[in-house]
Amino acid sequence: MIGTVFRSEDVPAEDRFEYWRELVGRTRSSDLISAHTADYWAEYRLMELGPVTVWPSSFLPTRYRRSGKMVRRSDPELYHLTLLLDGDLALEHAGRTDTFGPRDLHMVDGSRPYDLRPVDDRDRRAVKGVGVDFPKALLPLPPHRVRELLGRGLSGREGTGALLTEFLVGLDRQAETLQPSDAPRLGTVVLDLVSAWFAQVLDAEAALPQETRQRATAQRIQAFIRQNLHDPELTPSAVAAAHHISRSYLYRIFQQQSQGETVAAWIRGRRLENAHRDLADSSLRTTPVHAVAARWGFPRASEFTRAFRTAYGLSPREYRLQALSEREQTLIRSPMD
């Protein structure tokens, strides 16, 4: 598992807001103000991914205000990026005032004052989002160009912004299965996606190091593949064409970022993983094996059976019978435990 978890229910009611203030202060030093301190509620997961900190959280409407005095007292030289998933916020920062809704992102410079507040602090509906904090020195873009982004509403609904959004949401969903050894690599991916997205917004891709551009491109390609696994015509040529690059360039950057695995092998591996999962799903037990295969881009049952047996040592039908039988035995035993 990656990350430590806080739930306000674990703290006496009278201490919850102060404890939340202390937790937030560990990553973002600011004054916290809320109309709900008497009965506060919040949940939070802190994931330290190398120099990058990611913290998915949900909390009752709260104002976060960082003054010039606080900046002078302590300045860790961080950028703070926030993905809003639910709720509405208003931000004053760097001479700009803007409002944000679900799937919007915004960034502030921790070396400058800011005032982030709920649009309606009387509403008890929780605000949900993901914070990302990282050293300013690690963003490979000129500071004067980055200033153009501060306080702006940035959409996480399309392009690289959507890819970053899905990656951050996926980190929270998969945190229980990720290992601490994965953390530095995941932090690098977050930084690459943030860098590539900002460069795209600023039309400044040329300013990025080649390695960062290649890693971000590999992430975009992998996301495209996952979204199109159902298409039997998903080939390396189709992937290259969709991204307006040559097959040779696709092969080169993909192998660099995938430990030498070829594009075709990566596509086949993801298809098999999804079919493997579906065959063990009791809610899909009446779905024919060939239909599961077709759902994941294997139109020919014989080809699917050979690939599945090679990967898992059993035919799809044998694996399904085994997996469902083991599940039923577990359910039978569980009431006695």
CORRA-V402845 format. One record per residue. PHI is phi in whole degrees, 0 to 359 (NA if undefined). BURIAL is I if it has 24 or more other ideal C-beta (glycine too) atoms within 12 Angstrom, else O. Layout:
<<PHI;BURIAL> <PHI;BURIAL>>
This chain:
<<NA;O> <251;I> <103;I> <253;O> <245;O> <237;I> <230;O> <298;I> <298;O> <280;O> <238;O> <306;O> <307;O> <289;O> <255;O> <296;I> <293;I> <296;O> <292;I> <296;I> <301;I> <294;O> <298;I> <298;I> <296;O> <290;O> <244;I> <223;I> <289;I> <200;I> <280;O> <248;I> <226;O> <213;I> <279;O> <240;I> <296;I> <291;O> <219;O> <279;I> <217;I> <199;I> <226;I> <199;I> <234;I> <257;I> <244;I> <264;I> <250;I> <65;O> <282;I> <260;I> <247;I> <241;I> <222;I> <297;I> <206;I> <225;I> <200;I> <292;I> <312;I> <217;I> <262;I> <241;I> <233;I> <247;I> <268;O> <299;O> <297;O> <294;I> <297;I> <294;O> <286;O> <204;O> <224;O> <282;I> <60;O> <241;I> <264;I> <241;I> <256;I> <232;I> <259;I> <268;I> <254;I> <206;I> <110;I> <225;I> <230;I> <240;I> <228;I> <247;I> <194;I> <53;I> <76;O> <229;O> <237;O> <211;I> <241;O> <223;I> <233;I> <305;O> <71;I> <264;I> <236;I> <212;I> <231;I> <236;I> <264;I> <296;I> <273;I> <233;I> <296;I> <209;I> <221;I> <249;I> <218;I> <290;I> <296;O> <225;O> <282;I> <275;O> <286;O> <271;O> <292;O> <291;I> <269;I> <233;I> <192;I> <229;I> <265;I> <228;I> <240;I> <208;I> <299;O> <300;I> <294;O> <272;I> <272;I> <279;I> <226;I> <300;O> <306;O> <291;O> <282;O> <298;I> <301;I> <294;O> <266;I> <297;I> <77;I> <276;I> <282;I> <240;I> <280;I> <255;I> <255;O> <213;O> <60;O> <293;I> <299;I> <292;I> <296;I> <297;I> <302;I> <295;I> <294;I> <294;I> <295;I> <295;I> <302;I> <294;I> <295;O> <262;O> <304;I> <291;O> <259;O> <280;I> <256;O> <306;O> <293;O> <282;O> <302;I> <299;O> <295;O> <294;I> <297;I> <297;I> <298;I> <301;I> <297;I> <297;I> <292;I> <299;I> <297;I> <295;I> <292;I> <299;I> <298;I> <294;I> <297;I> <271;I> <56;O> <228;O> <303;I> <297;O> <281;O> <279;I> <300;O> <302;O> <297;O> <296;I> <298;I> <293;I> <295;I> <295;I> <297;I> <299;I> <295;I> <297;I> <296;I> <296;I> <296;I> <299;I> <299;I> <301;I> <286;O> <236;O> <299;I> <290;I> <274;O> <295;O> <271;O> <284;I> <240;O> <306;I> <296;O> <294;O> <296;I> <298;I> <297;O> <295;O> <251;I> <57;O> <228;I> <282;O> <297;O> <295;O> <291;O> <303;I> <300;I> <293;O> <289;I> <291;I> <291;O> <295;O> <262;I> <236;I> <51;O> <85;O> <289;O> <284;O> <298;I> <299;I> <293;O> <293;I> <299;I> <298;I> <297;I> <291;I> <298;I> <294;I> <301;O> <291;I> <295;I> <302;I> <296;O> <293;I> <292;I> <268;I> <272;O> <296;O> <289;O> <250;O> <298;O> <270;O> <283;O> <302;O> <303;I> <294;O> <288;O> <298;I> <299;I> <295;O> <301;I> <250;I> <88;I> <249;I> <287;O> <254;O> <299;O> <294;O> <296;O> <298;I> <299;I> <297;O> <295;I> <293;I> <296;O> <297;O> <282;O> <239;I> <80;O> <224;O> <287;O> <304;I> <294;O> <297;O> <296;I> <299;I> <299;O> <294;O> <295;I> <290;O> <295;O> <296;O> <294;O> <295;O> <295;O> <296;O> <295;O> <292;O> <283;O> <300;O> <297;O> <274;O> <285;O>>
